[in-house]
Amino acid sequence: MKNKKPQQLVQSLDRALDVIEKLVESNKSMGVTELSDSLGLHKSTVYRLLATLGYRGYVEQDDYNQYKVGLKLFEIGGLVLNSLDLREQIKPYLKRLREETRETVHLGIMDDTEVVYIDKEETSETIRMYSRIGRRVCAHCTSLGKVILAYSKPKLTDQVIENGLKKYTDKTITDEIEFRKHIKEVFDQGYAIDDEEQRMGIRCIGGPIFNFNRDVIAAFSISAPINRMTHERIDELAEVVHEYSRQISAAFGYKYK
């Protein structure tokens, strides 16, 4: 959900950010006409915006004179991620969890009503889940999002529901009453499961990370194809998730009763 539009909006900056976000979202090079059509802007406007962004290094042209995200954006993104003390402290635990489970491990935080992947440790297995650091996903259909919601103030769950429980697969929970009941179950059991709710063929189990104030500050998850992440294995990994949740939270000063 976007923030409320300010009264003193700088339109040219707003449009330039739209261009950057569209290029990031598309994950491919785009021409002026394609950007113009997708953003609803005149081609001359898009061209001027691209020229300025190119000058600052935020976009660049490929061999076919189409535009893609420039290295400057990755440079800034890397600096932001490296500055996150949260990510640096948790990194060793993610590596150990990946080695122990041999599956992909994600670290995510909540931004508004979406989950943002801020780190990952990739499995060495051939078949794996596609994801990337910086990707934003809806909270209601991911183990990361659901476990953060379970330990956050109820208002956050209300906001997620108000935004709409979008259906991604036949297993996505889209009913408000069922979803609230499900979040209560997550709270009671101490972990969340994404049972092919975001992508068919992928299951995830996620655990919460708390700080010394007993606030949930992030979550981690283990993801794998359903042929490896069976329901029986989910049951086995539940205690592993509990243990890592305790260990990581303790590193942030959380005291278990």
Secondary structure, DSSP 8 states (H G I E B T S, - for coil): ------TT--HHHHHHHHHHHHHHHHTS-B-HHHHHHHHT--HHHHHHHHHHHHHHTSEEE-TTS-EEE-HHHHHHHHHHHHT-HHHHHHHHHHHHHHHHH-SEEEEEEEETTEEEEEEEE--SSSS-----TT-EEEGGGSHHHHHHHHTS-HHHHHHHHHH----SSTT----HHHHHHHHHHHHHHT-EEEESSSSTTEEEEEEEEE-TTS-EEEEEEEEEETTTS-HHHHHHHHHHHHHHHHHHHHHTT----
